[in-house]
Amino acid sequence: MNGETAWALYETRLRRVSAYIHEHLDEELDMEKLAGIACMSSYHWHRIYRAIYGETAAATVKRLRLHRAAGDLVRTDLVVSDIAKRSGYPNLQSFNRIFKSVYGMPPARYRNEGSHTIFEPGTQGRIKLMFDVTLRTISPVSLIGVSHKGPYMQIGQAFETLFGTLYARGLARPDMRMIGVYLDDPDVVAAEKLHSYACVNAGEEIAVETPLERRAVDGGEYAVLRHKGPYADMYRAYQWLYAEWLPASGRQLRDAVIFEEYLNNPRDVQPTELLTDIYMPLQ
């Protein structure tokens, strides 16, 4: 087996592992079981996984569970103890300690004081703070990406498939931009039917084979809001853009997709330090 064939095999096997992790976050994820899904020895598969995904499988499980927990705290009324159990923690104290170490505050406080709260309306129904929005005119951007069907909070699985595929095929470059393209309105379309793409910028020189697809974002003028903080908080920023900034600006929306550019990597920085540019197309 030559090197190219070996990496293609690793790509397929680890894609199965990534999919299994995302689909079974509520279950006990034994590392030996994951090695079996990868059809590789436990001695070697951890090293291959880390080489392709940039973190251990255990770190992936922890990050995804805490990401989901943050979303539950922001968007649901689930009690914290239930979120802790769902996240695989044996007791509330362990969950509080781990969540605080990653998000900077305990979960109950995060629900009431996290970065999402700065976008919430005040007593008169308007958001009290203003945020920097810049107007940018961009050229069209050619992309390659992986399709995602389901809640936007779960697009991370498509990004893992995307980067796993790029690294396994020797196509990854350090200057690639991480871009999420969102085709549906989550306030109108059921979560399980939402369609999005996890993308990077890439030209025609990169061969596109399954699971990769070619996409593009239109050139033109965009309103760009830079969001700092966990991805779970960003839907509040969208609400502010549409409800506050857009009417006050006097501008009209253009018939083009909204997209996000992720300026750093959730594997490298704490959720509170994540930077995302939200691009709203304008006429």
C-alpha positions as CSV (number, residue, x, y, z in Angstrom):
1,M,0.0,0.0,0.0
2,N,1.5,3.3,-1.0
3,G,1.3,6.5,1.1
4,E,-1.6,8.0,-0.9
5,T,-3.7,4.9,-0.6
6,A,-2.9,4.6,3.1
7,W,-4.1,8.2,3.8
8,A,-7.2,7.7,1.8
9,L,-8.0,4.7,4.0
10,Y,-7.3,6.6,7.2
11,E,-9.6,9.4,5.9
12,T,-12.5,7.0,5.4
13,R,-12.1,5.3,8.7
14,L,-11.6,8.5,10.8
15,R,-14.6,10.1,9.1
16,R,-16.6,7.2,10.5
17,V,-15.2,7.9,13.9
18,S,-16.0,11.6,13.7
19,A,-19.6,10.8,12.6
20,Y,-20.0,8.3,15.5
21,I,-18.8,10.8,18.1
22,H,-21.2,13.5,16.9
23,E,-24.1,11.1,16.8
24,H,-23.5,9.5,20.2
25,L,-22.5,12.4,22.4
26,D,-25.1,11.3,25.0
27,E,-23.4,7.9,25.4
28,E,-20.2,6.7,27.1
29,L,-17.6,7.1,24.4
30,D,-15.0,4.5,25.1
31,M,-11.7,5.0,23.3
32,E,-11.3,1.3,22.6
33,K,-14.7,1.3,21.0
34,L,-13.7,4.2,18.8
35,A,-10.6,2.4,17.8
36,G,-12.8,-0.6,16.7
37,I,-14.9,1.8,14.6
38,A,-11.8,3.0,12.9
39,C,-10.7,-0.6,12.4
40,M,-7.3,0.2,13.7
41,S,-5.3,-0.8,16.8
42,S,-5.7,1.5,19.8
43,Y,-2.0,1.9,19.9
44,H,-1.9,3.6,16.5
45,W,-5.3,5.2,15.8
46,H,-5.0,7.9,18.5
47,R,-1.8,9.2,16.8
48,I,-3.5,9.2,13.3
49,Y,-6.6,10.9,14.7
50,R,-4.5,13.6,16.3
51,A,-2.4,14.1,13.2
52,I,-5.5,14.7,11.0
53,Y,-7.7,16.6,13.4
54,G,-5.2,18.4,15.5
55,E,-6.5,17.2,18.9
56,T,-7.1,13.9,20.6
57,A,-10.4,12.1,20.3
58,A,-11.0,12.7,24.1
59,A,-10.4,16.4,23.6
60,T,-12.9,16.4,20.7
61,V,-15.6,14.7,22.9
62,K,-15.0,17.2,25.7
63,R,-15.1,20.2,23.4
64,L,-18.3,19.1,21.6
65,R,-20.1,18.3,24.8
66,L,-19.3,21.7,26.3
67,H,-20.2,23.5,23.1
68,R,-23.6,21.8,23.1
69,A,-24.0,22.5,26.9
70,A,-23.3,26.2,26.2
71,G,-26.1,26.2,23.5
72,D,-28.5,24.5,25.9
73,L,-27.8,27.1,28.6
74,V,-28.4,30.0,26.1
75,R,-31.4,28.6,24.1
76,T,-33.3,26.3,26.5
77,D,-34.7,26.2,30.0
78,L,-33.1,22.9,30.9
79,V,-31.8,22.9,34.5
80,V,-28.1,22.9,34.8
81,S,-28.0,19.5,36.5
82,D,-29.7,17.9,33.5
83,I,-27.3,19.6,31.1
84,A,-24.4,18.2,33.2
85,K,-25.7,14.7,33.0
86,R,-26.3,15.0,29.3
87,S,-22.7,16.2,29.0
88,G,-21.4,13.1,30.6
89,Y,-20.4,14.5,34.0
90,P,-21.1,12.4,37.1
91,N,-22.0,15.3,39.3
92,L,-22.8,19.0,39.1
93,Q,-19.6,20.0,40.8
94,S,-17.4,18.4,38.1
95,F,-19.4,20.0,35.4
96,N,-19.3,23.5,37.1
97,R,-15.5,23.2,37.4
98,I,-14.8,22.1,33.8
99,F,-17.3,24.5,32.3
100,K,-15.8,27.4,34.2
101,S,-12.2,26.4,33.2
102,V,-13.3,26.7,29.5
103,Y,-16.0,29.4,29.4
104,G,-14.6,31.6,32.2
105,M,-17.6,31.3,34.5
106,P,-19.9,28.6,36.0
107,P,-22.8,27.5,33.8
108,A,-25.6,29.1,35.9
109,R,-23.7,32.5,35.8
110,Y,-23.0,32.0,32.0
111,R,-26.7,31.6,31.4
112,N,-27.4,34.9,33.0
113,E,-24.2,36.9,32.2
114,G,-22.5,35.3,29.2
115,S,-21.6,37.3,26.1
116,H,-25.0,36.5,24.5
117,T,-26.7,38.8,27.1
118,I,-25.1,42.0,25.6
119,F,-27.4,41.5,22.6
120,E,-30.6,41.2,24.7
121,P,-33.2,44.0,24.7
122,G,-33.4,46.4,27.6
123,T,-36.6,47.4,29.5
124,Q,-37.9,49.4,26.5
125,G,-37.4,46.5,24.0
126,R,-34.2,47.8,22.4
127,I,-30.7,46.6,22.8
128,K,-28.8,49.0,25.0
129,L,-25.3,48.7,23.4
130,M,-24.1,49.5,19.9
131,F,-21.7,47.3,18.1
132,D,-19.2,48.0,15.4
133,V,-20.4,47.2,11.9
134,T,-18.1,47.9,9.0
135,L,-19.1,48.0,5.3
136,R,-16.9,46.0,3.1
137,T,-16.9,45.4,-0.7
138,I,-15.4,42.1,-1.6
139,S,-14.7,40.1,-4.7
140,P,-16.4,36.8,-5.3
141,V,-14.8,34.0,-3.3
142,S,-14.5,30.5,-4.7
143,L,-14.9,27.8,-2.0
144,I,-14.8,24.1,-1.5
145,G,-17.0,22.6,1.2
146,V,-18.9,19.8,2.9
147,S,-22.6,19.9,3.1
148,H,-24.4,19.9,6.5
149,K,-28.0,19.1,7.1
150,G,-29.4,19.8,10.6
151,P,-29.0,22.4,13.4
152,Y,-26.4,25.1,12.6
153,M,-24.8,24.5,16.0
154,Q,-23.7,21.1,14.7
155,I,-21.9,22.3,11.6
156,G,-18.7,21.5,13.4
157,Q,-19.0,17.9,12.2
158,A,-18.9,19.1,8.6
159,F,-15.8,21.2,9.3
160,E,-14.1,18.1,10.8
161,T,-14.9,16.1,7.7
162,L,-13.7,19.0,5.6
163,F,-10.3,19.4,7.3
164,G,-9.8,15.7,7.8
165,T,-10.3,15.2,4.0
166,L,-8.0,18.1,3.1
167,Y,-5.2,16.9,5.4
168,A,-5.6,13.3,4.4
169,R,-5.4,14.3,0.7
170,G,-2.5,16.7,1.2
171,L,-4.6,19.7,0.1
172,A,-4.6,21.7,3.3
173,R,-2.9,25.1,3.3
174,P,-2.2,27.4,6.3
175,D,-3.7,30.4,4.5
176,M,-7.1,28.8,3.9
177,R,-10.0,30.8,5.4
178,M,-12.7,29.0,7.4
179,I,-16.1,30.0,6.1
180,G,-19.6,28.8,7.0
181,V,-22.4,29.4,4.4
182,Y,-26.0,29.3,5.7
183,L,-28.8,28.8,3.3
184,D,-31.9,28.8,5.5
185,D,-33.5,31.0,8.2
186,P,-33.5,29.0,11.5
187,D,-36.5,31.0,12.6
188,V,-38.5,29.7,9.6
189,V,-37.0,26.3,8.7
190,A,-37.1,23.3,11.1
191,A,-33.7,22.7,12.7
192,E,-33.4,19.2,11.2
193,K,-34.0,20.6,7.7
194,L,-31.5,23.5,7.9
195,H,-28.8,23.4,5.1
196,S,-25.4,24.9,5.4
197,Y,-21.8,24.3,4.1
198,A,-18.5,24.1,6.0
199,C,-16.0,25.7,3.6
200,V,-12.5,27.0,2.9
201,N,-11.5,29.3,0.1
202,A,-9.9,27.3,-2.8
203,G,-9.5,27.7,-6.5
204,E,-9.9,25.4,-9.5
205,E,-6.5,23.9,-8.9
206,I,-7.9,21.7,-6.1
207,A,-9.6,18.6,-7.3
208,V,-13.1,18.1,-5.9
209,E,-14.3,14.6,-5.1
210,T,-16.8,13.4,-2.6
211,P,-17.4,14.6,0.1
212,L,-16.1,17.9,-1.2
213,E,-18.3,20.2,-3.3
214,R,-17.6,23.5,-5.0
215,R,-19.4,26.6,-3.6
216,A,-18.9,30.4,-3.9
217,V,-20.0,33.6,-2.1
218,D,-21.0,36.5,-4.2
219,G,-18.9,39.7,-4.4
220,G,-20.4,43.0,-3.5
221,E,-21.1,45.1,-0.4
222,Y,-21.6,43.5,3.0
223,A,-22.3,44.8,6.5
224,V,-19.8,42.9,8.7
225,L,-20.2,42.5,12.4
226,R,-17.3,41.0,14.3
227,H,-18.5,38.8,17.1
228,K,-16.2,37.8,20.0
229,G,-17.3,34.8,22.1
230,P,-18.8,31.3,22.0
231,Y,-20.5,30.2,18.8
232,A,-23.6,29.4,21.0
233,D,-24.1,33.2,21.5
234,M,-24.1,34.3,17.9
235,Y,-27.8,34.0,17.2
236,R,-28.3,37.1,19.4
237,A,-25.9,39.0,17.2
238,Y,-28.0,38.1,14.2
239,Q,-31.1,39.3,16.0
240,W,-29.4,42.7,16.6
241,L,-28.2,43.0,13.0
242,Y,-31.7,42.4,11.6
243,A,-33.8,44.2,14.3
244,E,-31.6,47.1,15.2
245,W,-28.7,47.8,12.8
246,L,-30.5,47.2,9.4
247,P,-33.5,49.5,10.0
248,A,-31.3,52.3,11.4
249,S,-28.9,52.0,8.5
250,G,-31.5,52.7,5.8
251,R,-30.0,49.9,3.7
252,Q,-31.7,47.0,2.0
253,L,-30.7,43.4,1.9
254,R,-29.4,41.8,-1.3
255,D,-30.6,38.4,-2.5
256,A,-27.5,36.6,-1.5
257,V,-26.5,34.2,1.3
258,I,-25.2,35.4,4.6
259,F,-22.0,33.8,5.7
260,E,-19.5,33.7,8.5
261,E,-15.7,33.7,8.5
262,Y,-14.0,32.1,11.5
263,L,-10.9,34.0,12.3
264,N,-9.4,31.5,14.8
265,N,-9.8,27.9,15.6
266,P,-11.9,26.4,18.5
267,R,-9.1,23.9,19.0
268,D,-6.6,26.6,19.6
269,V,-8.4,29.2,21.8
270,Q,-11.0,29.3,24.6
271,P,-14.6,29.8,23.5
272,T,-14.6,33.3,25.0
273,E,-11.8,34.3,22.6
274,L,-13.4,33.0,19.4
275,L,-13.6,35.7,16.7
276,T,-16.2,35.5,13.9
277,D,-17.1,38.0,11.1
278,I,-20.8,37.8,10.1
279,Y,-21.3,39.0,6.5
280,M,-24.8,40.4,5.7
281,P,-25.2,41.2,2.0
282,L,-26.4,44.7,1.1
283,Q,-27.9,46.2,-2.1
